[in-house]
Amino acid sequence: MLWAGGPARFCDGYDEYESIRPMKAILVLIAALAFAITPFLSPEFGGFDPNLYPMPQDDPPVQPAGWAFSIWGFIYIGLIAHALFGLAEHRYDDAWQKGRIALTVSLAIGASWLPVALLSPVWATVLIWVMLLSGLLALFQMAGARPAWQSQWPVALYAGWLTAASFVSIGLLLAGYGVVSEVTAAIVALALATGFAAVNQISLGHWPYGAGVAWGFAGIAAKNSDSQMLISGLAAAAALFIVAVVLYKFKRT
């Protein structure tokens, strides 16, 4: 009886464990939907209020042109598609499971980011960095998940844009708090972002990550093309460099 009852209880426990595994996939979907809905709940947000900084950032060279932010439409759609595929087809897949907690954390924080950004660029910068690092962690944890276009590419595009945005936030803080001039802040942010992105692109190998970063750099180049030619040229060079890293990594695989 003991022998018979032991395996039976084990099997019951295993079935119960299997039954709760889809909860992680459900949490990712809920977080992705909440993240995508947030902009409609805070339509007044058009960037950080320049007057929230001790030194107002009315037209900072580190910030991309307005059209660059249209990438969020693709990011939201991609993340929701990722979550739907994950729940419908890969809810029991161990490779997908590994990154779900980190991605849920990133998206849940993202859903609360806009209200914070309306009040404090400092805390918004802290949050966007947590979003970025947890998103990157999810990507690295899901390295074996397949197919890549469902599992990793949407998250890679999200992390790529966040990489550019996170360093833009750093540049705004540097200039806004008078640590360095606006031009110097933009140069520092571009240099750090380029190095950070290149290391991640080489490690991850997903072209959408590099595409998200390069898009952000292109937005900065366009924004400064008629005012700060130095920043415009550096941003364009940074974008081309990231594209070159993407192509190099693609040829090596």
KESE-213691 format. One record per residue (C-alpha): residue number from 0; residue in one letter; x, y, z. Coordinates in Angstrom, 1 decimal. Each point is the difference from the previous one (the first is absolute). Layout:
N
SITE,NUM,a,X,Y,Z
...
***
This chain:
253
SITE,0,m,0.0,0.0,0.0
SITE,1,l,2.8,2.4,0.8
SITE,2,w,1.7,-0.8,-3.3
SITE,3,a,-3.2,0.5,-1.9
SITE,4,g,-1.0,3.2,1.8
SITE,5,g,3.4,1.6,-0.3
SITE,6,p,0.1,0.1,-3.9
SITE,7,a,-3.6,0.9,-0.1
SITE,8,r,0.5,3.0,2.2
SITE,9,f,3.1,1.0,-2.0
SITE,10,c,-2.0,-0.2,-3.2
SITE,11,d,-2.8,2.1,1.5
SITE,12,g,2.6,2.6,1.1
SITE,13,y,1.6,0.0,-3.5
SITE,14,d,-3.4,0.6,-1.7
SITE,15,e,-0.8,2.8,2.4
SITE,16,y,3.4,1.6,-0.7
SITE,17,e,-0.6,-0.3,-3.8
SITE,18,s,-3.4,1.6,0.5
SITE,19,i,1.5,3.2,1.4
SITE,20,r,2.8,0.4,-2.5
SITE,21,p,-2.2,1.9,-2.5
SITE,22,m,-0.5,2.7,2.7
SITE,23,k,3.4,1.5,-0.9
SITE,24,a,-1.1,0.3,-3.7
SITE,25,i,-3.3,1.6,1.2
SITE,26,l,1.9,2.5,2.1
SITE,27,v,2.1,1.0,-3.0
SITE,28,l,-3.1,0.6,-2.1
SITE,29,i,-1.7,2.0,2.7
SITE,30,a,3.2,2.1,0.5
SITE,31,a,0.3,0.5,-3.8
SITE,32,l,-3.6,1.2,-0.3
SITE,33,a,0.3,2.3,2.9
SITE,34,f,3.2,1.4,-1.4
SITE,35,a,-1.6,0.7,-3.4
SITE,36,i,-3.1,1.6,1.6
SITE,37,t,1.9,2.4,2.2
SITE,38,p,0.7,2.7,-2.8
SITE,39,f,-3.8,0.3,-0.5
SITE,40,l,-0.4,0.7,3.7
SITE,41,s,2.6,2.7,0.0
SITE,42,p,-0.4,1.7,-3.4
SITE,43,e,1.4,3.3,1.4
SITE,44,f,3.5,-1.4,0.2
SITE,45,g,2.2,1.5,-2.8
SITE,46,g,3.4,-0.5,1.6
SITE,47,f,1.5,1.1,3.3
SITE,48,d,-1.2,3.4,1.1
SITE,49,p,3.0,2.3,-0.6
SITE,50,n,-0.6,1.9,3.2
SITE,51,l,0.3,-3.1,2.2
SITE,52,y,3.8,0.4,-0.3
SITE,53,p,1.9,2.7,1.9
SITE,54,m,1.3,1.1,-3.4
SITE,55,p,-3.0,-0.3,-2.3
SITE,56,q,0.5,-2.3,-3.0
SITE,57,d,-2.1,1.8,-2.6
SITE,58,d,1.7,-1.5,-3.1
SITE,59,p,2.8,-2.4,1.1
SITE,60,p,2.2,-1.4,-2.8
SITE,61,v,0.0,-3.4,1.6
SITE,62,q,-3.7,-0.5,-0.6
SITE,63,p,-1.2,-1.7,-3.3
SITE,64,a,-2.3,1.6,-2.5
SITE,65,g,-3.7,-0.5,0.8
SITE,66,w,-0.6,-2.4,-2.9
SITE,67,a,2.5,-2.5,1.6
SITE,68,f,-2.5,-0.8,2.8
SITE,69,s,-2.3,-1.6,-2.6
SITE,70,i,2.0,-3.1,0.6
SITE,71,w,-2.1,-0.6,3.1
SITE,72,g,-2.9,-1.1,-2.2
SITE,73,f,2.1,-2.9,-1.4
SITE,74,i,1.4,-0.8,3.5
SITE,75,y,-3.5,-0.2,1.6
SITE,76,i,-1.3,-2.2,-2.8
SITE,77,g,3.1,-2.2,0.1
SITE,78,l,-0.2,-0.5,3.8
SITE,79,i,-3.7,-0.9,-0.1
SITE,80,a,0.6,-2.4,-2.9
SITE,81,h,2.9,-1.6,2.0
SITE,82,a,-2.3,-0.4,3.0
SITE,83,l,-2.8,-1.5,-2.0
SITE,84,f,2.2,-2.5,-1.8
SITE,85,g,1.6,-0.8,3.3
SITE,86,l,-3.3,-0.8,1.7
SITE,87,a,-1.6,-1.7,-3.0
SITE,88,e,2.9,-2.1,-1.2
SITE,89,h,2.9,0.0,2.5
SITE,90,r,-1.6,0.3,3.4
SITE,91,y,1.8,-3.3,1.1
SITE,92,d,3.3,0.7,-1.8
SITE,93,d,2.9,0.1,2.4
SITE,94,a,2.0,2.3,-2.2
SITE,95,w,-2.8,2.6,-0.1
SITE,96,q,-0.7,-0.4,3.7
SITE,97,k,3.5,1.1,1.0
SITE,98,g,-0.5,3.6,-1.0
SITE,99,r,-3.6,0.6,1.0
SITE,100,i,0.5,1.3,3.5
SITE,101,a,2.6,2.5,-1.1
SITE,102,l,-2.1,1.2,-2.9
SITE,103,t,-3.1,0.3,2.1
SITE,104,v,2.0,2.2,2.4
SITE,105,s,1.2,2.2,-2.8
SITE,106,l,-3.4,0.4,-1.6
SITE,107,a,-1.8,0.5,3.3
SITE,108,i,2.4,2.9,0.9
SITE,109,g,-0.5,1.3,-3.5
SITE,110,a,-3.7,0.2,0.6
SITE,111,s,0.6,2.4,2.9
SITE,112,w,2.8,2.0,-1.7
SITE,113,l,-2.0,2.8,-1.6
SITE,114,p,-1.7,1.2,3.2
SITE,115,v,3.4,0.1,1.7
SITE,116,a,1.6,1.8,-3.0
SITE,117,l,-2.6,2.8,0.3
SITE,118,l,1.3,0.7,3.5
SITE,119,s,3.6,-0.9,0.3
SITE,120,p,2.6,-0.5,-2.8
SITE,121,v,2.4,-1.4,2.6
SITE,122,w,-2.3,-2.8,1.1
SITE,123,a,-1.0,-0.6,-3.6
SITE,124,t,3.6,-0.5,-0.9
SITE,125,v,0.4,-2.5,2.9
SITE,126,l,-3.1,-1.9,-1.2
SITE,127,i,1.0,0.0,-3.7
SITE,128,w,3.4,-1.6,1.0
SITE,129,v,-1.8,-2.7,2.0
SITE,130,m,-2.2,-0.6,-3.1
SITE,131,l,3.0,-0.2,-2.2
SITE,132,l,2.0,-2.3,2.2
SITE,133,s,-2.9,-2.4,0.7
SITE,134,g,-0.9,0.0,-3.7
SITE,135,l,3.6,-0.9,-0.9
SITE,136,l,0.0,-2.7,2.7
SITE,137,a,-3.1,-1.5,-1.5
SITE,138,l,1.7,-0.1,-3.4
SITE,139,f,3.1,-1.7,1.3
SITE,140,q,-2.1,-2.5,2.0
SITE,141,m,-2.1,-0.8,-3.1
SITE,142,a,3.1,-0.7,-2.2
SITE,143,g,-1.2,-3.5,-0.9
SITE,144,a,-3.6,0.9,-0.7
SITE,145,r,-1.3,-0.7,-3.5
SITE,146,p,-1.2,1.3,-2.4
SITE,147,a,2.1,3.1,0.5
SITE,148,w,-2.4,2.3,-1.8
SITE,149,q,-2.7,-0.8,2.5
SITE,150,s,2.0,-0.4,3.2
SITE,151,q,3.0,2.4,-0.2
SITE,152,w,-0.3,2.5,-2.8
SITE,153,p,-2.9,2.0,1.5
SITE,154,v,1.8,0.2,3.3
SITE,155,a,3.2,0.9,-1.8
SITE,156,l,-1.6,3.0,-1.8
SITE,157,y,-1.4,1.1,3.4
SITE,158,a,3.4,-0.3,1.7
SITE,159,g,1.8,1.7,-2.9
SITE,160,w,-2.2,3.1,0.1
SITE,161,l,0.2,0.0,3.8
SITE,162,t,3.8,0.0,-0.3
SITE,163,a,-0.1,3.3,-2.0
SITE,164,a,-2.7,1.5,2.3
SITE,165,s,1.8,-0.9,3.2
SITE,166,f,3.2,1.8,-1.0
SITE,167,v,-2.0,2.9,-1.3
SITE,168,s,-1.5,0.3,3.5
SITE,169,i,3.5,0.0,1.4
SITE,170,g,1.0,2.8,-2.4
SITE,171,l,-3.0,2.0,1.0
SITE,172,l,0.9,-0.3,3.7
SITE,173,l,3.6,0.9,-0.6
SITE,174,a,-1.0,3.2,-1.8
SITE,175,g,-3.1,0.7,2.0
SITE,176,y,1.9,-0.1,3.3
SITE,177,g,2.9,2.1,-1.3
SITE,178,v,2.6,-2.8,0.2
SITE,179,v,1.1,0.7,-3.6
SITE,180,s,-1.2,2.1,-2.9
SITE,181,e,-2.9,-1.3,-2.2
SITE,182,v,2.5,-0.8,-2.9
SITE,183,t,2.4,-1.8,2.3
SITE,184,a,-2.9,-1.9,1.6
SITE,185,a,-1.1,-1.1,-3.5
SITE,186,i,3.5,-1.2,-0.9
SITE,187,v,0.4,-1.9,3.2
SITE,188,a,-3.4,-1.7,-0.4
SITE,189,l,0.7,-1.0,-3.6
SITE,190,a,3.4,-1.4,0.8
SITE,191,l,-1.3,-2.0,3.0
SITE,192,a,-3.0,-1.2,-1.9
SITE,193,t,2.0,-1.1,-3.0
SITE,194,g,2.4,-2.1,2.1
SITE,195,f,-2.8,-1.5,2.1
SITE,196,a,-2.0,-0.9,-3.1
SITE,197,a,2.9,-1.5,-1.9
SITE,198,v,0.8,-2.3,2.8
SITE,199,n,-3.6,-1.2,0.3
SITE,200,q,-0.4,-0.3,-3.8
SITE,201,i,3.1,-2.2,-0.2
SITE,202,s,-1.2,-2.1,3.0
SITE,203,l,-3.7,-0.3,-1.1
SITE,204,g,0.3,-0.1,-3.8
SITE,205,h,-3.6,1.1,-0.6
SITE,206,w,-0.2,2.6,-2.7
SITE,207,p,-3.2,1.7,1.4
SITE,208,y,2.1,1.1,3.0
SITE,209,g,2.5,1.8,-2.1
SITE,210,a,-2.9,1.4,-2.2
SITE,211,g,-1.6,1.5,3.1
SITE,212,v,3.2,1.6,1.1
SITE,213,a,0.9,1.3,-3.5
SITE,214,w,-3.5,1.5,-0.4
SITE,215,g,0.5,2.0,3.2
SITE,216,f,3.4,1.2,-1.2
SITE,217,a,-1.5,1.0,-3.4
SITE,218,g,-2.7,2.0,1.8
SITE,219,i,2.7,1.9,1.9
SITE,220,a,1.9,0.6,-3.2
SITE,221,a,-3.1,1.4,-1.8
SITE,222,k,-0.9,2.2,3.0
SITE,223,n,3.4,1.7,-0.1
SITE,224,s,0.5,0.1,-3.7
SITE,225,d,-0.7,3.8,-0.3
SITE,226,s,1.4,1.1,3.3
SITE,227,q,2.7,-2.1,1.6
SITE,228,m,1.9,-1.6,-2.9
SITE,229,l,2.5,-1.6,2.4
SITE,230,i,-2.7,-1.9,1.9
SITE,231,s,-1.8,-0.8,-3.3
SITE,232,g,3.2,-1.5,-1.5
SITE,233,l,0.9,-1.9,3.1
SITE,234,a,-3.5,-1.5,0.3
SITE,235,a,0.0,-1.0,-3.7
SITE,236,a,3.4,-1.6,0.4
SITE,237,a,-1.3,-1.9,3.1
SITE,238,a,-3.0,-1.2,-1.9
SITE,239,l,2.2,-1.2,-2.9
SITE,240,f,2.4,-1.7,2.4
SITE,241,i,-2.9,-2.0,1.7
SITE,242,v,-1.3,-1.0,-3.4
SITE,243,a,3.6,-1.2,-0.9
SITE,244,v,0.1,-2.0,3.2
SITE,245,v,-3.4,-1.6,-0.8
SITE,246,l,1.2,-0.9,-3.5
SITE,247,y,3.3,-1.4,1.3
SITE,248,k,-1.8,-2.1,2.5
SITE,249,f,-2.4,-1.2,-2.6
SITE,250,k,2.8,-1.1,-2.4
SITE,251,r,1.7,-1.9,2.9
SITE,252,t,-3.1,-2.1,0.7
***
